[in-house]
C-alpha cells in the first residue's frame, strides 16, 4: 500500500541527506532503518559479573563502618 504524507521542505532536505548517508535506495527503507534504531532495546549489563556468585559481587558494596 502506498501512502502520501505532507512534510516541509526542510524535512525532505534532511531525509535526502540521511538517505544518501545511510546508502539506502528509498525513503521507506530509510524510515524503517531510523525506526529500528529508535526502538532497538538498550544493551543491558546482564552477565557483566561473569561467573562470580552473588555473595562475591555484593561483598564490596558496603563499608565496614556502614554495618550495624
N, C-alpha and C positions, 0 to 999 in steps of 0.2 A: 504494500500500500504506500503510495506516495502522498506526502503531505507538504503543503506550503506554509511557511511561517514568515512573519514580518520581523525583520531586525534592522537596526540602524546601520548607516554606512560605516560608522566606527567599528561596530561589532563584526561586520563582514570583512573589514580590513584585518582585524585580529585573527579571525578564523582562517583567512587566506594565508597569513603568516604562519600560524600554527600548523596548517595542513602541509605547507612546504617544509617546516621544521621537522615534523614527525614523519615526513615522507609517506603520507597516505594518499590514496587516489580520490577520495570523496569526502564530503563534509559528514556524511553518515558514519564513515569509518573513523573520522576524527572525533566526532561526538561520542561514539562508543568507547574509544580509547580514553577520552577525558573522563567519562562516567566511570569506567572501570578503575581508573586511578583514584577518583574521588571516593569510591565506596569500598575500595580494597581494605580488608581487615588489617589493622595495625599489627606489627610483629610484637609478640609477647616475650617475656623473659622466662617462659616456661622451660624448664630444663637447664637454666643457666647455672644452677648449683651443681650440675654434673651428678656424680654418684654419691654425694655427701648425704648423710642422714639428716633428718630434720633437727635432731639434737645438735649436730655439728654446725649446721647453718645458724641456729639461733644462739649458740654458745657465746659469741662475742657481741651480741646486740645490746646487752645491758652491762652497766658498770658494776663493779663490786659494791660501791657506795650506794647504788640505787636499790639494792636488795634489802628486804626487811630484816 
